Amino acid sequence: MCHDAETARGPRIWNHANVLALSLRATTEAIAKEILDTWFSTPYSEDEWNLLQIKRIKQLEKKV
């Protein structure tokens, strides 16, 4: 659940997240726009450590 732009940025960078959850009750229109702008403009991290983490996640997903 993202409540500001920074909480939207992190999952995109580090976890390659493709799902965003917002609270309609607790998020103003201006903050929602800021969150969405950040979400869509933040690229996935391509550094070696983050790619290794994504590989580990995919391996865990195969076990489920």
mmCIF file of the N, C-alpha and C atoms, coordinates in Angstrom:
data_MODEL
# 
_entry.id   MODEL 
# 
loop_
_atom_site.group_PDB 
_atom_site.id 
_atom_site.type_symbol 
_atom_site.label_atom_id 
_atom_site.label_alt_id 
_atom_site.label_comp_id 
_atom_site.label_asym_id 
_atom_site.label_entity_id 
_atom_site.label_seq_id 
_atom_site.pdbx_PDB_ins_code 
_atom_site.Cartn_x 
_atom_site.Cartn_y 
_atom_site.Cartn_z 
_atom_site.occupancy 
_atom_site.B_iso_or_equiv 
_atom_site.pdbx_formal_charge 
_atom_site.auth_seq_id 
_atom_site.auth_comp_id 
_atom_site.auth_asym_id 
_atom_site.auth_atom_id 
_atom_site.pdbx_PDB_model_num 
ATOM 1   N N  . MET A 1 1  ? 0.855   -1.164  0.000   1.00 0.00 ? 1  MET A N  1 
ATOM 2   C CA . MET A 1 1  ? 0.000   0.000   0.000   1.00 0.00 ? 1  MET A CA 1 
ATOM 3   C C  . MET A 1 1  ? 0.903   1.230   0.000   1.00 0.00 ? 1  MET A C  1 
ATOM 4   N N  . CYS A 1 2  ? 0.800   2.022   -1.029  1.00 0.00 ? 2  CYS A N  1 
ATOM 5   C CA . CYS A 1 2  ? 1.618   3.229   -1.151  1.00 0.00 ? 2  CYS A CA 1 
ATOM 6   C C  . CYS A 1 2  ? 0.859   4.431   -0.634  1.00 0.00 ? 2  CYS A C  1 
ATOM 7   N N  . HIS A 1 3  ? 1.539   5.222   0.173   1.00 0.00 ? 3  HIS A N  1 
ATOM 8   C CA . HIS A 1 3  ? 0.909   6.434   0.692   1.00 0.00 ? 3  HIS A CA 1 
ATOM 9   C C  . HIS A 1 3  ? 1.614   7.700   0.227   1.00 0.00 ? 3  HIS A C  1 
ATOM 10  N N  . ASP A 1 4  ? 2.745   7.532   -0.480  1.00 0.00 ? 4  ASP A N  1 
ATOM 11  C CA . ASP A 1 4  ? 3.438   8.679   -1.065  1.00 0.00 ? 4  ASP A CA 1 
ATOM 12  C C  . ASP A 1 4  ? 4.337   8.190   -2.196  1.00 0.00 ? 4  ASP A C  1 
ATOM 13  N N  . ALA A 1 5  ? 4.980   9.131   -2.876  1.00 0.00 ? 5  ALA A N  1 
ATOM 14  C CA . ALA A 1 5  ? 5.798   8.778   -4.041  1.00 0.00 ? 5  ALA A CA 1 
ATOM 15  C C  . ALA A 1 5  ? 6.966   7.867   -3.670  1.00 0.00 ? 5  ALA A C  1 
ATOM 16  N N  . GLU A 1 6  ? 7.569   8.085   -2.529  1.00 0.00 ? 6  GLU A N  1 
ATOM 17  C CA . GLU A 1 6  ? 8.720   7.267   -2.144  1.00 0.00 ? 6  GLU A CA 1 
ATOM 18  C C  . GLU A 1 6  ? 8.330   5.816   -1.888  1.00 0.00 ? 6  GLU A C  1 
ATOM 19  N N  . THR A 1 7  ? 7.147   5.584   -1.320  1.00 0.00 ? 7  THR A N  1 
ATOM 20  C CA . THR A 1 7  ? 6.733   4.191   -1.098  1.00 0.00 ? 7  THR A CA 1 
ATOM 21  C C  . THR A 1 7  ? 6.312   3.523   -2.401  1.00 0.00 ? 7  THR A C  1 
ATOM 22  N N  . ALA A 1 8  ? 6.118   4.284   -3.447  1.00 0.00 ? 8  ALA A N  1 
ATOM 23  C CA . ALA A 1 8  ? 5.860   3.729   -4.779  1.00 0.00 ? 8  ALA A CA 1 
ATOM 24  C C  . ALA A 1 8  ? 7.170   3.443   -5.511  1.00 0.00 ? 8  ALA A C  1 
ATOM 25  N N  . ARG A 1 9  ? 8.168   4.266   -5.271  1.00 0.00 ? 9  ARG A N  1 
ATOM 26  C CA . ARG A 1 9  ? 9.446   4.139   -5.974  1.00 0.00 ? 9  ARG A CA 1 
ATOM 27  C C  . ARG A 1 9  ? 10.224  2.880   -5.568  1.00 0.00 ? 9  ARG A C  1 
ATOM 28  N N  . GLY A 1 10 ? 10.308  2.612   -4.287  1.00 0.00 ? 10 GLY A N  1 
ATOM 29  C CA . GLY A 1 10 ? 11.109  1.493   -3.792  1.00 0.00 ? 10 GLY A CA 1 
ATOM 30  C C  . GLY A 1 10 ? 10.754  0.135   -4.377  1.00 0.00 ? 10 GLY A C  1 
ATOM 31  N N  . PRO A 1 11 ? 9.491   -0.274  -4.310  1.00 0.00 ? 11 PRO A N  1 
ATOM 32  C CA . PRO A 1 11 ? 9.134   -1.585  -4.869  1.00 0.00 ? 11 PRO A CA 1 
ATOM 33  C C  . PRO A 1 11 ? 9.419   -1.712  -6.369  1.00 0.00 ? 11 PRO A C  1 
ATOM 34  N N  . ARG A 1 12 ? 9.282   -0.613  -7.102  1.00 0.00 ? 12 ARG A N  1 
ATOM 35  C CA . ARG A 1 12 ? 9.589   -0.649  -8.540  1.00 0.00 ? 12 ARG A CA 1 
ATOM 36  C C  . ARG A 1 12 ? 11.078  -0.897  -8.756  1.00 0.00 ? 12 ARG A C  1 
ATOM 37  N N  . ILE A 1 13 ? 11.903  -0.202  -8.000  1.00 0.00 ? 13 ILE A N  1 
ATOM 38  C CA . ILE A 1 13 ? 13.353  -0.326  -8.161  1.00 0.00 ? 13 ILE A CA 1 
ATOM 39  C C  . ILE A 1 13 ? 13.838  -1.695  -7.702  1.00 0.00 ? 13 ILE A C  1 
ATOM 40  N N  . TRP A 1 14 ? 13.511  -2.064  -6.476  1.00 0.00 ? 14 TRP A N  1 
ATOM 41  C CA . TRP A 1 14 ? 14.134  -3.225  -5.854  1.00 0.00 ? 14 TRP A CA 1 
ATOM 42  C C  . TRP A 1 14 ? 13.420  -4.537  -6.112  1.00 0.00 ? 14 TRP A C  1 
ATOM 43  N N  . ASN A 1 15 ? 12.108  -4.507  -6.291  1.00 0.00 ? 15 ASN A N  1 
ATOM 44  C CA . ASN A 1 15 ? 11.362  -5.760  -6.431  1.00 0.00 ? 15 ASN A CA 1 
ATOM 45  C C  . ASN A 1 15 ? 10.724  -5.937  -7.800  1.00 0.00 ? 15 ASN A C  1 
ATOM 46  N N  . HIS A 1 16 ? 10.939  -4.984  -8.679  1.00 0.00 ? 16 HIS A N  1 
ATOM 47  C CA . HIS A 1 16 ? 10.319  -5.020  -10.012 1.00 0.00 ? 16 HIS A CA 1 
ATOM 48  C C  . HIS A 1 16 ? 8.803   -5.186  -9.896  1.00 0.00 ? 16 HIS A C  1 
ATOM 49  N N  . ALA A 1 17 ? 8.232   -4.541  -8.895  1.00 0.00 ? 17 ALA A N  1 
ATOM 50  C CA . ALA A 1 17 ? 6.792   -4.665  -8.628  1.00 0.00 ? 17 ALA A CA 1 
ATOM 51  C C  . ALA A 1 17 ? 5.967   -4.181  -9.812  1.00 0.00 ? 17 ALA A C  1 
ATOM 52  N N  . ASN A 1 18 ? 4.860   -4.875  -10.048 1.00 0.00 ? 18 ASN A N  1 
ATOM 53  C CA . ASN A 1 18 ? 3.954   -4.462  -11.107 1.00 0.00 ? 18 ASN A CA 1 
ATOM 54  C C  . ASN A 1 18 ? 2.523   -4.296  -10.606 1.00 0.00 ? 18 ASN A C  1 
ATOM 55  N N  . VAL A 1 19 ? 2.367   -4.245  -9.287  1.00 0.00 ? 19 VAL A N  1 
ATOM 56  C CA . VAL A 1 19 ? 1.067   -4.014  -8.672  1.00 0.00 ? 19 VAL A CA 1 
ATOM 57  C C  . VAL A 1 19 ? 1.206   -2.846  -7.703  1.00 0.00 ? 19 VAL A C  1 
ATOM 58  N N  . LEU A 1 20 ? 0.255   -1.936  -7.774  1.00 0.00 ? 20 LEU A N  1 
ATOM 59  C CA . LEU A 1 20 ? 0.250   -0.748  -6.921  1.00 0.00 ? 20 LEU A CA 1 
ATOM 60  C C  . LEU A 1 20 ? -1.080  -0.689  -6.194  1.00 0.00 ? 20 LEU A C  1 
ATOM 61  N N  . ALA A 1 21 ? -1.052  -0.517  -4.883  1.00 0.00 ? 21 ALA A N  1 
ATOM 62  C CA . ALA A 1 21 ? -2.286  -0.392  -4.097  1.00 0.00 ? 21 ALA A CA 1 
ATOM 63  C C  . ALA A 1 21 ? -2.329  0.984   -3.451  1.00 0.00 ? 21 ALA A C  1 
ATOM 64  N N  . LEU A 1 22 ? -3.460  1.641   -3.580  1.00 0.00 ? 22 LEU A N  1 
ATOM 65  C CA . LEU A 1 22 ? -3.683  2.966   -2.999  1.00 0.00 ? 22 LEU A CA 1 
ATOM 66  C C  . LEU A 1 22 ? -4.964  2.951   -2.187  1.00 0.00 ? 22 LEU A C  1 
ATOM 67  N N  . SER A 1 23 ? -5.021  3.771   -1.167  1.00 0.00 ? 23 SER A N  1 
ATOM 68  C CA . SER A 1 23 ? -6.244  3.938   -0.398  1.00 0.00 ? 23 SER A CA 1 
ATOM 69  C C  . SER A 1 23 ? -7.021  5.121   -0.960  1.00 0.00 ? 23 SER A C  1 
ATOM 70  N N  . LEU A 1 24 ? -8.207  4.867   -1.454  1.00 0.00 ? 24 LEU A N  1 
ATOM 71  C CA . LEU A 1 24 ? -9.045  5.940   -1.975  1.00 0.00 ? 24 LEU A CA 1 
ATOM 72  C C  . LEU A 1 24 ? -9.440  6.900   -0.855  1.00 0.00 ? 24 LEU A C  1 
ATOM 73  N N  . ARG A 1 25 ? -9.674  6.365   0.331   1.00 0.00 ? 25 ARG A N  1 
ATOM 74  C CA . ARG A 1 25 ? -10.080 7.181   1.471   1.00 0.00 ? 25 ARG A CA 1 
ATOM 75  C C  . ARG A 1 25 ? -8.951  8.062   1.997   1.00 0.00 ? 25 ARG A C  1 
ATOM 76  N N  . ALA A 1 26 ? -7.730  7.532   2.004   1.00 0.00 ? 26 ALA A N  1 
ATOM 77  C CA . ALA A 1 26 ? -6.622  8.240   2.649   1.00 0.00 ? 26 ALA A CA 1 
ATOM 78  C C  . ALA A 1 26 ? -5.698  8.977   1.683   1.00 0.00 ? 26 ALA A C  1 
ATOM 79  N N  . THR A 1 27 ? -5.978  8.920   0.379   1.00 0.00 ? 27 THR A N  1 
ATOM 80  C CA . THR A 1 27 ? -5.084  9.527   -0.605  1.00 0.00 ? 27 THR A CA 1 
ATOM 81  C C  . THR A 1 27 ? -5.814  10.637  -1.354  1.00 0.00 ? 27 THR A C  1 
ATOM 82  N N  . THR A 1 28 ? -5.257  11.834  -1.270  1.00 0.00 ? 28 THR A N  1 
ATOM 83  C CA . THR A 1 28 ? -5.861  12.936  -2.019  1.00 0.00 ? 28 THR A CA 1 
ATOM 84  C C  . THR A 1 28 ? -5.566  12.769  -3.507  1.00 0.00 ? 28 THR A C  1 
ATOM 85  N N  . GLU A 1 29 ? -6.310  13.486  -4.323  1.00 0.00 ? 29 GLU A N  1 
ATOM 86  C CA . GLU A 1 29 ? -6.098  13.400  -5.770  1.00 0.00 ? 29 GLU A CA 1 
ATOM 87  C C  . GLU A 1 29 ? -4.687  13.854  -6.145  1.00 0.00 ? 29 GLU A C  1 
ATOM 88  N N  . ALA A 1 30 ? -4.206  14.908  -5.514  1.00 0.00 ? 30 ALA A N  1 
ATOM 89  C CA . ALA A 1 30 ? -2.860  15.415  -5.820  1.00 0.00 ? 30 ALA A CA 1 
ATOM 90  C C  . ALA A 1 30 ? -1.783  14.390  -5.457  1.00 0.00 ? 30 ALA A C  1 
ATOM 91  N N  . ILE A 1 31 ? -1.912  13.758  -4.298  1.00 0.00 ? 31 ILE A N  1 
ATOM 92  C CA . ILE A 1 31 ? -0.935  12.746  -3.877  1.00 0.00 ? 31 ILE A CA 1 
ATOM 93  C C  . ILE A 1 31 ? -1.034  11.521  -4.776  1.00 0.00 ? 31 ILE A C  1 
ATOM 94  N N  . ALA A 1 32 ? -2.250  11.121  -5.150  1.00 0.00 ? 32 ALA A N  1 
ATOM 95  C CA . ALA A 1 32 ? -2.419  9.985   -6.055  1.00 0.00 ? 32 ALA A CA 1 
ATOM 96  C C  . ALA A 1 32 ? -1.723  10.247  -7.388  1.00 0.00 ? 32 ALA A C  1 
ATOM 97  N N  . LYS A 1 33 ? -1.848  11.452  -7.902  1.00 0.00 ? 33 LYS A N  1 
ATOM 98  C CA . LYS A 1 33 ? -1.175  11.805  -9.161  1.00 0.00 ? 33 LYS A CA 1 
ATOM 99  C C  . LYS A 1 33 ? 0.331   11.714  -9.002  1.00 0.00 ? 33 LYS A C  1 
ATOM 100 N N  . GLU A 1 34 ? 0.846   12.225  -7.883  1.00 0.00 ? 34 GLU A N  1 
ATOM 101 C CA . GLU A 1 34 ? 2.291   12.163  -7.625  1.00 0.00 ? 34 GLU A CA 1 
ATOM 102 C C  . GLU A 1 34 ? 2.758   10.710  -7.535  1.00 0.00 ? 34 GLU A C  1 
ATOM 103 N N  . ILE A 1 35 ? 1.991   9.880   -6.836  1.00 0.00 ? 35 ILE A N  1 
ATOM 104 C CA . ILE A 1 35 ? 2.337   8.462   -6.711  1.00 0.00 ? 35 ILE A CA 1 
ATOM 105 C C  . ILE A 1 35 ? 2.348   7.793   -8.083  1.00 0.00 ? 35 ILE A C  1 
ATOM 106 N N  . LEU A 1 36 ? 1.307   8.012   -8.864  1.00 0.00 ? 36 LEU A N  1 
ATOM 107 C CA . LEU A 1 36 ? 1.212   7.380   -10.181 1.00 0.00 ? 36 LEU A CA 1 
ATOM 108 C C  . LEU A 1 36 ? 2.306   7.859   -11.129 1.00 0.00 ? 36 LEU A C  1 
ATOM 109 N N  . ASP A 1 37 ? 2.598   9.152   -11.103 1.00 0.00 ? 37 ASP A N  1 
ATOM 110 C CA . ASP A 1 37 ? 3.682   9.672   -11.943 1.00 0.00 ? 37 ASP A CA 1 
ATOM 111 C C  . ASP A 1 37 ? 5.001   9.010   -11.585 1.00 0.00 ? 37 ASP A C  1 
ATOM 112 N N  . THR A 1 38 ? 5.247   8.871   -10.286 1.00 0.00 ? 38 THR A N  1 
ATOM 113 C CA . THR A 1 38 ? 6.484   8.233   -9.824  1.00 0.00 ? 38 THR A CA 1 
ATOM 114 C C  . THR A 1 38 ? 6.508   6.761   -10.206 1.00 0.00 ? 38 THR A C  1 
ATOM 115 N N  . TRP A 1 39 ? 5.398   6.085   -9.978  1.00 0.00 ? 39 TRP A N  1 
ATOM 116 C CA . TRP A 1 39 ? 5.299   4.647   -10.279 1.00 0.00 ? 39 TRP A CA 1 
ATOM 117 C C  . TRP A 1 39 ? 5.624   4.366   -11.746 1.00 0.00 ? 39 TRP A C  1 
ATOM 118 N N  . PHE A 1 40 ? 4.977   5.113   -12.634 1.00 0.00 ? 40 PHE A N  1 
ATOM 119 C CA . PHE A 1 40 ? 5.158   4.846   -14.060 1.00 0.00 ? 40 PHE A CA 1 
ATOM 120 C C  . PHE A 1 40 ? 6.505   5.335   -14.610 1.00 0.00 ? 40 PHE A C  1 
ATOM 121 N N  . SER A 1 41 ? 7.132   6.276   -13.944 1.00 0.00 ? 41 SER A N  1 
ATOM 122 C CA . SER A 1 41 ? 8.406   6.804   -14.454 1.00 0.00 ? 41 SER A CA 1 
ATOM 123 C C  . SER A 1 41 ? 9.633   6.154   -13.817 1.00 0.00 ? 41 SER A C  1 
ATOM 124 N N  . THR A 1 42 ? 9.441   5.302   -12.818 1.00 0.00 ? 42 THR A N  1 
ATOM 125 C CA . THR A 1 42 ? 10.567  4.668   -12.136 1.00 0.00 ? 42 THR A CA 1 
ATOM 126 C C  . THR A 1 42 ? 10.941  3.363   -12.834 1.00 0.00 ? 42 THR A C  1 
ATOM 127 N N  . PRO A 1 43 ? 12.151  3.283   -13.353 1.00 0.00 ? 43 PRO A N  1 
ATOM 128 C CA . PRO A 1 43 ? 12.579  2.037   -14.014 1.00 0.00 ? 43 PRO A CA 1 
ATOM 129 C C  . PRO A 1 43 ? 12.990  0.991   -12.986 1.00 0.00 ? 43 PRO A C  1 
ATOM 130 N N  . TYR A 1 44 ? 12.937  -0.260  -13.395 1.00 0.00 ? 44 TYR A N  1 
ATOM 131 C CA . TYR A 1 44 ? 13.451  -1.336  -12.559 1.00 0.00 ? 44 TYR A CA 1 
ATOM 132 C C  . TYR A 1 44 ? 14.958  -1.182  -12.445 1.00 0.00 ? 44 TYR A C  1 
ATOM 133 N N  . SER A 1 45 ? 15.483  -1.586  -11.307 1.00 0.00 ? 45 SER A N  1 
ATOM 134 C CA . SER A 1 45 ? 16.928  -1.576  -11.126 1.00 0.00 ? 45 SER A CA 1 
ATOM 135 C C  . SER A 1 45 ? 17.558  -2.685  -11.948 1.00 0.00 ? 45 SER A C  1 
ATOM 136 N N  . GLU A 1 46 ? 18.657  -2.385  -12.557 1.00 0.00 ? 46 GLU A N  1 
ATOM 137 C CA . GLU A 1 46 ? 19.389  -3.385  -13.339 1.00 0.00 ? 46 GLU A CA 1 
ATOM 138 C C  . GLU A 1 46 ? 20.748  -3.696  -12.725 1.00 0.00 ? 46 GLU A C  1 
ATOM 139 N N  . ASP A 1 47 ? 20.956  -3.263  -11.460 1.00 0.00 ? 47 ASP A N  1 
ATOM 140 C CA . ASP A 1 47 ? 22.263  -3.571  -10.878 1.00 0.00 ? 47 ASP A CA 1 
ATOM 141 C C  . ASP A 1 47 ? 22.315  -5.047  -10.476 1.00 0.00 ? 47 ASP A C  1 
ATOM 142 N N  . GLU A 1 48 ? 23.510  -5.549  -10.363 1.00 0.00 ? 48 GLU A N  1 
ATOM 143 C CA . GLU A 1 48 ? 23.748  -6.974  -10.185 1.00 0.00 ? 48 GLU A CA 1 
ATOM 144 C C  . GLU A 1 48 ? 23.046  -7.538  -8.951  1.00 0.00 ? 48 GLU A C  1 
ATOM 145 N N  . TRP A 1 49 ? 23.109  -6.834  -7.828  1.00 0.00 ? 49 TRP A N  1 
ATOM 146 C CA . TRP A 1 49 ? 22.494  -7.312  -6.590  1.00 0.00 ? 49 TRP A CA 1 
ATOM 147 C C  . TRP A 1 49 ? 20.982  -7.453  -6.758  1.00 0.00 ? 49 TRP A C  1 
ATOM 148 N N  . ASN A 1 50 ? 20.327  -6.433  -7.325  1.00 0.00 ? 50 ASN A N  1 
ATOM 149 C CA . ASN A 1 50 ? 18.877  -6.493  -7.499  1.00 0.00 ? 50 ASN A CA 1 
ATOM 150 C C  . ASN A 1 50 ? 18.466  -7.577  -8.479  1.00 0.00 ? 50 ASN A C  1 
ATOM 151 N N  . LEU A 1 51 ? 19.220  -7.774  -9.540  1.00 0.00 ? 51 LEU A N  1 
ATOM 152 C CA . LEU A 1 51 ? 18.904  -8.836  -10.486 1.00 0.00 ? 51 LEU A CA 1 
ATOM 153 C C  . LEU A 1 51 ? 19.024  -10.214 -9.825  1.00 0.00 ? 51 LEU A C  1 
ATOM 154 N N  . LEU A 1 52 ? 19.993  -10.368 -8.932  1.00 0.00 ? 52 LEU A N  1 
ATOM 155 C CA . LEU A 1 52 ? 20.139  -11.618 -8.190  1.00 0.00 ? 52 LEU A CA 1 
ATOM 156 C C  . LEU A 1 52 ? 18.924  -11.837 -7.290  1.00 0.00 ? 52 LEU A C  1 
ATOM 157 N N  . GLN A 1 53 ? 18.428  -10.794 -6.644  1.00 0.00 ? 53 GLN A N  1 
ATOM 158 C CA . GLN A 1 53 ? 17.251  -10.917 -5.783  1.00 0.00 ? 53 GLN A CA 1 
ATOM 159 C C  . GLN A 1 53 ? 16.022  -11.334 -6.591  1.00 0.00 ? 53 GLN A C  1 
ATOM 160 N N  . ILE A 1 54 ? 15.858  -10.752 -7.770  1.00 0.00 ? 54 ILE A N  1 
ATOM 161 C CA . ILE A 1 54 ? 14.725  -11.111 -8.626  1.00 0.00 ? 54 ILE A CA 1 
ATOM 162 C C  . ILE A 1 54 ? 14.843  -12.574 -9.065  1.00 0.00 ? 54 ILE A C  1 
ATOM 163 N N  . LYS A 1 55 ? 16.049  -13.011 -9.361  1.00 0.00 ? 55 LYS A N  1 
ATOM 164 C CA . LYS A 1 55 ? 16.268  -14.417 -9.731  1.00 0.00 ? 55 LYS A CA 1 
ATOM 165 C C  . LYS A 1 55 ? 15.865  -15.329 -8.571  1.00 0.00 ? 55 LYS A C  1 
ATOM 166 N N  . ARG A 1 56 ? 16.209  -14.943 -7.360  1.00 0.00 ? 56 ARG A N  1 
ATOM 167 C CA . ARG A 1 56 ? 15.852  -15.751 -6.183  1.00 0.00 ? 56 ARG A CA 1 
ATOM 168 C C  . ARG A 1 56 ? 14.334  -15.800 -5.993  1.00 0.00 ? 56 ARG A C  1 
ATOM 169 N N  . ILE A 1 57 ? 13.665  -14.683 -6.205  1.00 0.00 ? 57 ILE A N  1 
ATOM 170 C CA . ILE A 1 57 ? 12.216  -14.646 -6.096  1.00 0.00 ? 57 ILE A CA 1 
ATOM 171 C C  . ILE A 1 57 ? 11.575  -15.581 -7.125  1.00 0.00 ? 57 ILE A C  1 
ATOM 172 N N  . LYS A 1 58 ? 12.088  -15.542 -8.351  1.00 0.00 ? 58 LYS A N  1 
ATOM 173 C CA . LYS A 1 58 ? 11.531  -16.402 -9.402  1.00 0.00 ? 58 LYS A CA 1 
ATOM 174 C C  . LYS A 1 58 ? 11.741  -17.871 -9.079  1.00 0.00 ? 58 LYS A C  1 
ATOM 175 N N  . GLN A 1 59 ? 12.875  -18.197 -8.462  1.00 0.00 ? 59 GLN A N  1 
ATOM 176 C CA . GLN A 1 59 ? 13.120  -19.584 -8.065  1.00 0.00 ? 59 GLN A CA 1 
ATOM 177 C C  . GLN A 1 59 ? 12.126  -20.012 -6.998  1.00 0.00 ? 59 GLN A C  1 
ATOM 178 N N  . LEU A 1 60 ? 11.830  -19.127 -6.055  1.00 0.00 ? 60 LEU A N  1 
ATOM 179 C CA . LEU A 1 60 ? 10.843  -19.439 -5.012  1.00 0.00 ? 60 LEU A CA 1 
ATOM 180 C C  . LEU A 1 60 ? 9.451   -19.615 -5.616  1.00 0.00 ? 60 LEU A C  1 
ATOM 181 N N  . GLU A 1 61 ? 9.120   -18.795 -6.595  1.00 0.00 ? 61 GLU A N  1 
ATOM 182 C CA . GLU A 1 61 ? 7.809   -18.880 -7.238  1.00 0.00 ? 61 GLU A CA 1 
ATOM 183 C C  . GLU A 1 61 ? 7.625   -20.235 -7.930  1.00 0.00 ? 61 GLU A C  1 
ATOM 184 N N  . LYS A 1 62 ? 8.687   -20.776 -8.494  1.00 0.00 ? 62 LYS A N  1 
ATOM 185 C CA . LYS A 1 62 ? 8.609   -22.072 -9.170  1.00 0.00 ? 62 LYS A CA 1 
ATOM 186 C C  . LYS A 1 62 ? 8.318   -23.202 -8.191  1.00 0.00 ? 62 LYS A C  1 
ATOM 187 N N  . LYS A 1 63 ? 8.722   -23.027 -6.920  1.00 0.00 ? 63 LYS A N  1 
ATOM 188 C CA . LYS A 1 63 ? 8.512   -24.062 -5.902  1.00 0.00 ? 63 LYS A CA 1 
ATOM 189 C C  . LYS A 1 63 ? 7.077   -24.071 -5.392  1.00 0.00 ? 63 LYS A C  1 
ATOM 190 N N  . VAL A 1 64 ? 6.362   -23.012 -5.590  1.00 0.00 ? 64 VAL A N  1 
ATOM 191 C CA . VAL A 1 64 ? 4.998   -22.915 -5.020  1.00 0.00 ? 64 VAL A CA 1 
ATOM 192 C C  . VAL A 1 64 ? 3.986   -23.587 -5.883  1.00 0.00 ? 64 VAL A C  1 
# 
